[in-house]
Amino acid sequence: MRAPRRLAGALALAGCVLAAAAETPPAALADLGFALLRQGAPGNAVVSPVAAAAALGMVHAGLTGPAETEIEALFGASAIGPRGLRLQLPALLQQLDGGKASPFVMAGRVWLDQNTAASVPPAFTRRLTTRYKADAARVDFGQAEAARSQINGWTAQHTAGRIPELLPAGSVSPATRLALTTALHFRSPWDKPFDPALTEPRPFATAAGSKPVPMLVDERGVLQAQVDGTFVMSLPFAGAAYTLLLAVPAEGRGVDSLAQSISGRVLADWQAALQPLKCKLALPKFNIAPQTTSLKPRLEALGMKTAFTPAADLRPMLGKAARKVHLGDVFHAAGITIDETGGEAVAAAAATVVAKSFALPVPDCAVQRPFVFALLHSASGAPLFVGRVDDPAP
């Protein structure tokens, strides 16, 4: 008999059980993003909940049984859950993706091993096309390195070259049966750019002590708020369709503590509290380069376990070819750059299947301590990217 084959999933994307069930898709995205962020190591980091959700949604569309239910639970047991993954999340993703003219674009693709089946089941194809605008391609995973190079090339193409290697060496093999990929790219100038001539080094309090870092400086009106001691401010990109929200913990409270407390509801409360106020703005430039990392241990810690075991039922995804296969791993890559001109952020995901007005004094609004950030879609409040900056120095 032929050796059993297992399904290894590489979700190329860019702790603790999720809090209360989210009430809206944007809140569910925020809960997922910050939960994944908390599961990672301390230090500068960025996660794209949109990329992660799209990749998990594509996997969900090909699952049935307990593994399907566990993915649904990641998005809220009742309010979002099944209906959210089938209808609400895809609708939100379509709202976020404004096409080629938009500063934010997404792409999805299913890669089927040409020796496994002539095509994926039609019902699964319809779900991916309708929900995630994903197309299909056939590859020969028997030539593993050539297939990996082809998928990585597709990812690089859809992330402006910033994620050249979503799938690391060894992540696909002749046992791979299917790969599900998603990629996204955001790039936009500020609504009001910063003058590079004004950029100057200013002190920033890192864990190792204060150090000078390049700061974007200007005096302008800024949406800001103090919420339970946390200083929050929001800077719009051109057209104000997207914004960068930053949250600085109160003196004496570390960024770890702040990151542990953030949920979708907290993020929504911050946005609702923002008020315009003119201030002397100082914002550190920062760049977090994309790095591929496995999300499997984080997802397992959040309750998504069955999909990674032989108990996974992927018949909706592969039909008869799904016998004795399961999801093997999940990889995520995301990066972000903020400078005088604006912001650029990328993420990608791939899942592989293998055998199993008064003249008042102008206050300061300087960001001079580690902070948390979220790149938001203004109309919905949905976070495209979330992250933390402990040390913005290059």
C-alpha positions as CSV (number, residue, x, y, z in Angstrom):
1,M,0.0,0.0,0.0
2,R,1.1,3.6,-0.5
3,A,2.2,5.4,2.5
4,P,-0.5,7.7,4.0
5,R,-0.2,11.3,2.9
6,R,-0.8,14.2,5.2
7,L,-1.8,17.7,4.5
8,A,0.7,20.4,5.5
9,G,-0.7,23.9,5.5
10,A,1.6,26.9,5.1
11,L,-0.5,30.0,5.6
12,A,1.9,32.6,4.4
13,L,0.8,35.8,5.7
14,A,1.9,40.7,6.6
15,G,-1.8,34.5,23.5
16,C,-4.3,33.0,25.4
17,V,-7.9,32.2,24.5
18,L,-9.7,35.0,22.7
19,A,-11.6,37.2,25.1
20,A,-15.4,37.7,24.9
21,A,-17.0,36.9,21.6
22,A,-16.6,39.8,19.2
23,E,-19.8,41.5,18.2
24,T,-18.8,42.7,14.8
25,P,-16.3,41.5,12.1
26,P,-13.9,44.4,12.7
27,A,-13.9,43.6,16.4
28,A,-13.4,39.9,15.6
29,L,-10.4,40.8,13.4
30,A,-8.9,43.0,16.2
31,D,-9.4,40.2,18.7
32,L,-7.6,37.7,16.4
33,G,-4.8,40.1,15.5
34,F,-4.0,41.1,19.1
35,A,-4.3,37.5,20.3
36,L,-1.7,36.4,17.7
37,L,0.5,39.4,18.6
38,R,0.4,38.4,22.3
39,Q,1.4,34.8,21.5
40,G,4.6,36.1,19.8
41,A,7.9,37.1,21.3
42,P,8.4,40.6,22.9
43,G,9.9,43.3,20.7
44,N,9.0,45.0,17.5
45,A,6.3,43.0,15.7
46,V,3.5,43.3,13.3
47,V,0.6,41.0,12.5
48,S,-2.0,41.3,9.8
49,P,-5.4,40.0,11.1
50,V,-6.8,40.6,7.6
51,A,-4.3,38.3,6.0
52,A,-4.6,35.7,8.8
53,A,-8.4,35.8,8.6
54,A,-8.5,35.5,4.8
55,A,-6.1,32.5,4.9
56,L,-8.0,30.8,7.8
57,G,-11.2,31.6,6.0
58,M,-10.0,29.8,2.8
59,V,-9.0,26.8,4.9
60,H,-12.4,26.9,6.7
61,A,-14.2,26.8,3.3
62,G,-12.7,23.4,2.7
63,L,-13.2,21.8,6.1
64,T,-16.1,20.1,7.9
65,G,-16.5,18.7,11.4
66,P,-14.7,19.7,14.6
67,A,-11.8,21.4,12.7
68,E,-14.3,23.7,11.0
69,T,-16.0,24.6,14.3
70,E,-12.6,25.4,15.9
71,I,-11.8,28.0,13.2
72,E,-15.2,29.5,13.7
73,A,-14.6,29.8,17.4
74,L,-11.5,32.0,16.6
75,F,-14.0,34.6,15.3
76,G,-16.5,34.5,18.2
77,A,-18.6,31.6,19.3
78,S,-22.0,33.1,18.4
79,A,-22.0,36.6,17.0
80,I,-19.5,36.0,14.3
81,G,-18.7,32.3,14.1
82,P,-20.1,30.4,11.1
83,R,-22.1,33.3,9.6
84,G,-19.2,35.6,10.0
85,L,-16.8,33.4,8.1
86,R,-19.3,32.6,5.3
87,L,-20.8,36.0,4.8
88,Q,-19.7,38.9,7.1
89,L,-15.9,38.5,6.9
90,P,-15.9,38.1,3.0
91,A,-18.2,41.1,2.8
92,L,-15.8,43.2,4.9
93,L,-12.8,42.0,2.9
94,Q,-14.5,43.1,-0.3
95,Q,-15.2,46.5,1.3
96,L,-11.5,46.9,2.3
97,D,-10.2,45.9,-1.1
98,G,-10.9,48.8,-3.4
99,G,-9.1,47.4,-6.4
100,K,-6.1,48.6,-8.3
101,A,-6.9,52.3,-7.6
102,S,-7.0,51.7,-3.8
103,P,-4.0,52.0,-1.5
104,F,-4.9,48.5,-0.2
105,V,-5.2,45.5,-2.5
106,M,-5.5,41.8,-1.9
107,A,-5.0,38.6,-3.9
108,G,-5.7,34.9,-3.3
109,R,-4.8,31.7,-5.1
110,V,-5.3,28.0,-4.7
111,W,-2.3,25.8,-5.9
112,L,-3.3,22.2,-6.7
113,D,-0.8,19.4,-7.2
114,Q,-1.3,18.3,-10.8
115,N,-0.8,14.7,-9.9
116,T,-3.4,14.7,-7.1
117,A,-6.6,15.7,-9.0
118,A,-7.6,17.4,-12.2
119,S,-9.3,20.1,-10.2
120,V,-10.6,21.0,-6.7
121,P,-14.3,20.3,-6.1
122,P,-16.5,22.8,-7.8
123,A,-18.3,23.8,-4.6
124,F,-15.0,24.6,-2.9
125,T,-13.9,26.6,-5.9
126,R,-17.1,28.6,-5.9
127,R,-16.6,29.5,-2.2
128,L,-13.1,30.7,-2.7
129,T,-14.0,32.7,-5.7
130,T,-17.1,34.3,-4.1
131,R,-15.7,34.9,-0.7
132,Y,-12.1,35.6,-1.3
133,K,-11.8,36.3,-5.1
134,A,-9.2,33.5,-5.2
135,D,-8.2,32.0,-8.6
136,A,-6.6,28.6,-9.2
137,A,-3.4,27.2,-10.6
138,R,-1.9,23.7,-11.0
139,V,1.7,23.0,-10.0
140,D,3.9,19.9,-9.7
141,F,4.7,19.5,-6.0
142,G,6.8,16.5,-7.0
143,Q,9.2,19.2,-8.1
144,A,9.1,20.8,-4.6
145,E,11.6,23.6,-5.0
146,A,10.2,24.7,-8.4
147,A,6.7,24.8,-6.9
148,R,7.9,26.7,-3.8
149,S,9.7,29.2,-6.1
150,Q,6.6,29.7,-8.2
151,I,4.4,30.4,-5.1
152,N,7.0,32.7,-3.6
153,G,7.2,34.5,-6.9
154,W,3.5,35.1,-6.9
155,T,3.7,36.4,-3.3
156,A,6.5,38.8,-4.2
157,Q,4.6,40.1,-7.1
158,H,1.6,40.9,-5.0
159,T,3.6,42.5,-2.1
160,A,5.7,44.8,-4.3
161,G,8.7,42.5,-3.7
162,R,8.8,43.0,0.0
163,I,7.9,39.4,0.8
164,P,10.2,37.4,-1.5
165,E,10.1,34.1,0.4
166,L,6.8,33.4,2.1
167,L,7.3,29.6,2.1
168,P,10.7,28.8,3.7
169,A,12.9,26.0,2.5
170,G,11.4,22.6,3.4
171,S,7.9,23.9,3.8
172,V,6.6,22.0,0.7
173,S,7.6,18.5,-0.5
174,P,6.4,15.8,-2.9
175,A,3.8,15.0,-0.2
176,T,2.2,18.4,-0.6
177,R,-1.2,18.2,-2.2
178,L,-2.6,21.8,-2.1
179,A,-1.5,25.3,-1.1
180,L,-3.8,28.2,-0.3
181,T,-2.2,31.6,-0.5
182,T,-3.3,35.2,0.2
183,A,-1.3,38.4,-0.1
184,L,-2.0,42.0,0.5
185,H,-0.2,45.3,0.0
186,F,-1.0,48.8,1.5
187,R,0.8,51.9,0.4
188,S,-0.4,55.5,0.9
189,P,1.0,59.0,1.5
190,W,0.0,60.9,4.6
191,D,-3.0,63.2,4.3
192,K,-0.5,65.8,5.4
193,P,3.1,64.7,4.8
194,F,5.9,65.5,7.2
195,D,8.8,67.9,6.2
196,P,12.0,65.8,6.1
197,A,14.0,68.9,6.9
198,L,12.3,68.9,10.3
199,T,13.0,65.3,11.2
200,E,15.4,65.2,14.1
201,P,16.7,62.8,16.7
202,R,14.8,62.8,20.0
203,P,15.0,60.6,23.0
204,F,12.9,57.4,23.1
205,A,12.6,55.3,26.3
206,T,13.5,51.7,25.3
207,A,13.8,48.9,27.9
208,A,17.6,49.3,27.7
209,G,17.4,53.0,28.4
210,S,16.7,56.2,26.6
211,K,18.2,56.6,23.1
212,P,17.9,59.1,20.3
213,V,15.7,58.0,17.4
214,P,14.6,59.9,14.2
215,M,11.3,61.7,14.9
216,L,8.8,63.1,12.5
217,V,8.1,66.6,13.9
218,D,5.2,69.0,13.1
219,E,2.7,71.3,14.8
220,R,-0.8,70.3,13.6
221,G,-4.3,69.2,14.6
222,V,-4.3,65.6,15.7
223,L,-7.2,63.3,16.7
224,Q,-6.2,62.2,20.2
225,A,-7.6,61.0,23.5
226,Q,-6.6,59.9,27.0
227,V,-8.4,56.7,27.8
228,D,-7.8,55.1,31.2
229,G,-4.3,56.7,31.2
230,T,-3.4,55.5,27.7
231,F,-2.6,58.2,25.2
232,V,-4.2,57.4,21.8
233,M,-3.8,59.4,18.6
234,S,-4.8,58.8,15.0
235,L,-3.1,60.1,11.8
236,P,-4.9,59.9,8.5
237,F,-3.5,58.8,5.2
238,A,-4.4,60.5,2.0
239,G,-8.2,60.7,1.6
240,A,-8.7,59.6,5.2
241,A,-9.9,56.2,4.1
242,Y,-7.2,54.6,6.2
243,T,-5.5,55.8,9.4
244,L,-2.6,54.9,11.7
245,L,-3.7,54.7,15.3
246,L,-1.0,54.7,18.0
247,A,-1.5,53.9,21.7
248,V,1.2,54.9,24.3
249,P,0.8,53.4,27.8
250,A,0.7,55.6,30.8
251,E,4.0,56.4,32.7
252,G,4.9,53.3,34.7
253,R,2.9,50.9,32.6
254,G,4.8,48.8,30.1
255,V,3.8,48.1,26.5
256,D,3.4,44.4,27.5
257,S,0.7,45.2,29.9
258,L,-1.1,47.4,27.4
259,A,-0.9,44.8,24.6
260,Q,-2.4,42.2,27.0
261,S,-5.4,44.4,27.6
262,I,-6.4,45.3,24.0
263,S,-9.5,43.7,22.4
264,G,-11.8,44.7,19.6
265,R,-14.0,46.5,22.0
266,V,-11.1,48.5,23.5
267,L,-9.9,49.5,20.0
268,A,-13.5,50.7,19.1
269,D,-13.6,52.6,22.4
270,W,-10.4,54.3,21.6
271,Q,-11.6,55.3,18.1
272,A,-14.9,56.7,19.6
273,A,-13.0,58.8,22.1
274,L,-10.7,60.7,19.6
275,Q,-11.1,64.4,19.5
276,P,-9.2,67.0,17.4
277,L,-6.5,69.0,19.2
278,K,-3.6,71.0,17.9
279,C,-0.3,69.9,19.3
280,K,3.4,69.6,18.8
281,L,3.6,66.2,17.2
282,A,6.7,64.0,17.4
283,L,6.4,60.5,15.9
284,P,9.3,58.0,15.5
285,K,10.0,56.7,12.1
286,F,10.0,52.9,12.2
287,N,10.4,49.9,9.9
288,I,9.6,46.3,10.7
289,A,10.9,44.1,7.9
290,P,8.7,41.0,7.0
291,Q,9.9,37.8,8.5
292,T,8.2,34.4,7.9
293,T,7.1,32.7,11.1
294,S,5.0,29.7,12.0
295,L,1.6,30.5,13.4
296,K,0.8,26.8,14.2
297,P,1.7,27.0,17.9
298,R,-0.2,30.2,18.3
299,L,-3.3,28.9,16.6
300,E,-3.2,25.7,18.6
301,A,-2.9,27.7,21.8
302,L,-6.1,29.6,20.7
303,G,-8.0,26.3,20.3
304,M,-7.5,25.5,16.6
305,K,-6.1,22.0,17.0
306,T,-8.0,19.4,15.0
307,A,-7.1,20.8,11.6
308,F,-3.4,19.8,12.3
309,T,-4.3,16.2,13.1
310,P,-5.4,13.2,11.1
311,A,-8.9,13.8,12.5
312,A,-9.2,16.8,10.1
313,D,-11.9,16.3,7.4
314,L,-10.9,18.2,4.3
315,R,-13.3,16.4,1.8
316,P,-14.9,19.8,0.8
317,M,-11.4,20.9,-0.2
318,L,-10.0,17.8,-2.0
319,G,-12.9,15.3,-2.3
320,K,-11.6,11.7,-2.4
321,A,-8.0,12.9,-2.4
322,A,-8.5,14.3,1.1
323,R,-8.2,10.8,2.7
324,K,-5.5,10.8,5.4
325,V,-4.5,14.4,4.9
326,H,-4.4,17.3,7.4
327,L,-3.1,20.9,7.8
328,G,0.6,20.8,8.6
329,D,1.7,24.3,9.5
330,V,0.8,27.9,9.1
331,F,3.3,30.6,8.1
332,H,2.8,34.3,8.4
333,A,4.9,37.2,7.1
334,A,4.1,40.9,7.5
335,G,6.0,44.2,7.5
336,I,5.4,47.9,7.8
337,T,7.3,51.1,7.2
338,I,6.4,54.6,8.5
339,D,8.3,57.7,7.4
340,E,7.9,61.3,6.3
341,T,6.0,60.5,3.2
342,G,3.5,58.0,4.5
343,G,3.2,54.2,5.2
344,E,3.7,50.9,3.4
345,A,2.6,47.5,4.8
346,V,2.5,44.0,3.4
347,A,1.4,40.6,4.5
348,A,1.0,37.1,2.9
349,A,-0.4,33.7,3.7
350,A,-0.2,30.2,2.2
351,A,-1.7,26.9,3.3
352,T,-0.2,23.7,1.9
353,V,-1.9,20.3,1.9
354,V,0.3,17.2,2.3
355,A,-0.4,13.6,3.1
356,K,-2.0,13.9,6.6
357,S,-10.3,77.4,17.9
358,F,-9.2,79.6,21.1
359,A,-5.5,80.6,21.1
360,L,-4.6,78.2,23.8
361,P,-1.1,76.9,24.5
362,V,-0.1,74.1,22.1
363,P,0.6,70.9,24.0
364,D,3.0,68.2,23.0
365,C,1.8,64.9,21.6
366,A,5.2,63.1,21.4
367,V,5.5,59.4,21.2
368,Q,8.6,58.8,23.2
369,R,7.9,55.4,24.8
370,P,7.2,51.9,23.4
371,F,3.7,51.8,21.8
372,V,1.1,49.7,20.1
373,F,-0.3,50.6,16.7
374,A,-3.1,49.6,14.3
375,L,-3.5,50.5,10.7
376,L,-7.2,50.9,10.3
377,H,-9.8,51.1,7.6
378,S,-11.6,54.3,8.6
379,A,-15.2,53.5,7.5
380,S,-15.4,50.1,9.2
381,G,-12.8,50.5,11.9
382,A,-11.3,47.1,10.8
383,P,-7.6,46.7,11.6
384,L,-5.5,45.7,8.5
385,F,-2.3,45.5,10.6
386,V,-1.6,45.6,14.4
387,G,1.7,45.7,16.1
388,R,4.0,47.0,18.7
389,V,7.2,49.1,18.6
390,D,9.6,48.6,21.5
391,D,12.6,50.3,19.8
392,P,12.1,52.3,16.5
393,A,15.8,52.7,15.9
394,P,16.9,51.1,12.6
